[in-house]
């Protein structure tokens, strides 16, 4: 039996019998892990009660090495329940979007410090009660960071084929299937590229390493925000191989 204690965010919970839950956590030390919480609904459980989506806690659990049976929770101490996020529908939707990205992109069973800290920073940004107008920038910071941390960043400062840097301020063509910007000379007939102005490309580059907690202070013109939304939607569609179900930023950006 291996015993582990780690910080974790709850990504999905399923009832199990009358008294138990199976919860998929994103743990700091071992990525996504599914754990059974036996007797979690009984009074006085040392397991912190039933788990809510995105609860942040410190958990101790047991797992049998090499076994396919579920790990078992021993103890859980809740650090944050994110009360502000739960009071606003748009923030809760933004939280559900995080769950969808993590379930699709975070690996199982490996240490994921960067992804874990980024998710945590995003939740703190939501908990700071950002204005509805600044929420898109917080979401862009999440998306940009997730693409960087999972190694799916697209090349935006030069052509992926000939390495030529774009000159002048004109619209670039970015093709997620080819890995980024493709210049006129290197474009082919079968092209699924999207247009990006150089200002939008610069904004996307600056959001790659942006802490979501700083994003609320940034204001971007709506025309650029519109392009950024389309860019992240397309880049993540390519990575996840399916459209996201949670539409956190409706067409209104
Ligand atoms: Zn080229």
Boltz pocket constraint, residues with backbone or C-beta under 6 A from the ligand:
constraints:
  - pocket:
      binder: B
      contacts: [[A, 159], [A, 160], [A, 161], [A, 162], [A, 163], [A, 164], [A, 182], [A, 183], [A, 184], [A, 185], [A, 186]]
      max_distance: 6.0
